[in-house]
Every structure is written in C-alpha cells, then in structure tokens.
Amino acid sequence: QELKTRLAERLAQERMDLMTAPITTFHGFAMRVLRDHAPTLGLSPSFQIASEGEAAALLHRAVEETVLLLLDQQDPHVVYLCQRFKFRRLLMHLIPLLEDRWSFQQFIQSNAPRTETISAIITAFLACDAHYADLKRAHDVLDFHDLEIMTWQLFQDDPRILTDYQRQFRHILVDEFQDTN
C-alpha cells in the first residue's frame, strides 16, 4: 500500500491504474503464479510457504537422512565422500549446495569437467534434493527458492503461460533493486 501511495503521488495521471495494480514482492508474484497453476505443477492449491526456520530444518533433515540411507546402502559415491570429508563435514558441504540449489543445478547442467569428487557430490546432491522435495511435498510447503525456481521453470516449460503473463503486464517496477533475484 505504501508503494502504491508513493507511486500515485509521482504519477498522478496514472492514479486509477496504480490503485488496482498488482504491486508485490518477487516472492509474492511467484506465489500468485504458482497458485494459479498449482494443478499443472502437481502442487496442492493450498500449499504454504515454509518459514526460513522450517525450511532449514527440513533441508538439514533431508541431507542427514539421505546421507545415512546411502551409507546404509553402501552407495560408493557417499562412502567415498565420507572417507574423504567425514560424515559431519560432508553434511556441511551439501547443505549450502541445497540452500542455493539453483546455482548448483546450473553447474550440473554445464559442461564443466567432472572429477571423481565432483561426480560423487552431484550424486549425493541429487539424492538429497529429491528427498528435500519429498519432505516439502509431505508437509505441503515450498521454500522461497522454490517460488523463484518453479516460476522460472513454469515459464520455460510452457511458453503459453509466459505469453499470458507478458500480456498482463505492460510495465514492471522493481523497488529495492539490490534484491537481484
């Protein structure tokens, strides 16, 4: 509301348009898009956003449970990583990769050279990421990164949906541009 009021003062001729304009955060916009297309994405329309604390707890749980399960199964990649880094240190390496999974997924898709260690980390990361997704689905929550990643992916996968949003918005104003999401 504060932003609408400030814009209306500066753009008097557009005042009526501004009062009905959807002014929101990146995450608010993404949540609206995902709610509108929840069935397409296999999401419950009533999904919630996990608090940062909830998301961190689920992520830590997913990493620890996944690594323990893979160790029990004698997965050669995780056994190798635990020998190289030790269990707790391995968890501490995997957690930041999942916290910024978008960047690491981009790395995985790149043609960067793969060492034995990197290949093993990728295998462990993918297993942890899948378990984290399962936990979030079971709790009917998404985290803030999901909002960004899933909206971008939806637009990439379905150009018709992207076109619909491009038609809806003639202008986009980004306030606090330091948030470069």
N, C-alpha and C positions, 0 to 999 in steps of 0.2 A: 504494500500500500504506500509506504514511504517513497519508493522509487516511482510509482505512478504519479504521485503528487508532485515530486520534483520535476519529472518529465513534462507534466501538464503545464507547469509554470513556465518552462522554457519553450514549449511547443504549443502555444495557445490555439493555433488553428487546427491542430490535430487532437484537441482535448477529448472529444467524444470517442475517437478511435482508441485513445490511450486508456480510457476508463474500462473498456471491455477487452483490452489487450491481455493475452496470457503472459504475464510477467512472472518469471520464476527463476530458480537456480538451474544449473546444468542437471543436477540430480533430480530436481522436481520435474523438469521437462522429460528426462529419460523415464522417470517413473510413470508419467502420464502416457508416454508412447508404449511402454511395456504393458501397462494395464489395458490399454486399448487393443493390444494384440496378444494378450496372455494366452488364449487358446492356441493360437498359431505357434507359440513358443513352448507349449506344453507346461505353462505356468498356471497356477491357481489364480483366478482373478482377485482373490483376497490376500495375495502374498503381502508380507510385511517387509520392512527394511530392518535388518538386524542392527542393533546399536553397534558402535565400534567395539565395545567390550564383548558383546555376544559374538560378533563376527570373529574377533581374535580368539576367543575361547573355542569356537567351532573349528577354526583353522588349526590351532595348536593340537586339538584333539585329533583332527583328521591326519595330520602329519605323524603324530606319535603312533596312532593306531595302525596306519598304513605301513610304517617302517617296521613295527613289531610283527605285523602279519607277514610281511615279505621276508623278514628274518626267519620266522617260524617255517615258512615255505622254502627256506634256503635259496631265495632268489639270488642268483650270482651277482647281479648289479648292486643290490643293497648289502650283501655280505662284503663285497669289495669296498663299498663306501664306508661301511662301519669299521673295516680293518684300516682303512686309510685315515678316516676322520674321528673315529669313535662315535658311539651312539648319540650322545648329547650334542656334540659338535655338528654332527650330520643334521640333526633336527634344526639347529640354529642356522645352518646354511640353507635348508629347504624353506623355512618359514618366510624369510624375506622374498624368496622367489615366488611364493604363492601370494604374498601380500601385493606384489607388483606383477601378477601373472601375465598381464597384457604384454609387458615388455619381454618377459621370458618366452612367451608363446611366439612373439615376433622373431626372437633369436632362434627358436627351434625351427621355424619355417624358413629361416635364411639358409644360405649355403656356406655358413661358417664351418671351418674344419672341425672335425669331431675327434677328440682324444678318447681314450677309454674312460677317463673320469667324467668328461662331459657327457658321453653317451649314457653312463650309469646314472648321472644326475638327472638327465632328461627322463629316463625310465622311471626313476623314483618320483620326480616332479609330476609326471602324468598320472601316476597311480594316486598320489596324494591329492592332486587336483580333482580327480574323479570322485574320490571319497569325500572331499570337501563339498562337492556339488551334491552328492547323495545326502549328506548331513543337512545341508541347507534345504534341499527339497523335502526331507522328512520333517523339518521344522517350519516349512512354508515361508522361508525368508530368502532374501537376497542381500548381498552386501553392496556397499557403494560402488565398488569396482564392477560388480555385475550390471548395475544400471548403465554404466558407460559402455562396457564391452557388449552387452546384449543388444543395446540400442544400435550401436555401430554395426554389429553383425546382422541385425534385422534389416537395416538399410542396405547393407552389402548384398544380402541374400535375396531380397525382394525389391527390385527397382520400382515396382508399382507403389509400394508403401512409401519409399523415399520420395517419389514424384508427388504423391498426395501431400506430404509434409512440405515439400518445396513450394507447392501451390498455395498452401495455407499461410505461409509466412513471407511477406514481401521484404521485411526488414528484421534484422536481429541486432539487438543491442547487448553488448557484453559489458557488464559493470564489474569492477574489480578484476580487470583483465589479467592480473598476476595469477589467477587461478586458470592455468593453461590446459585444463582437462579438455 
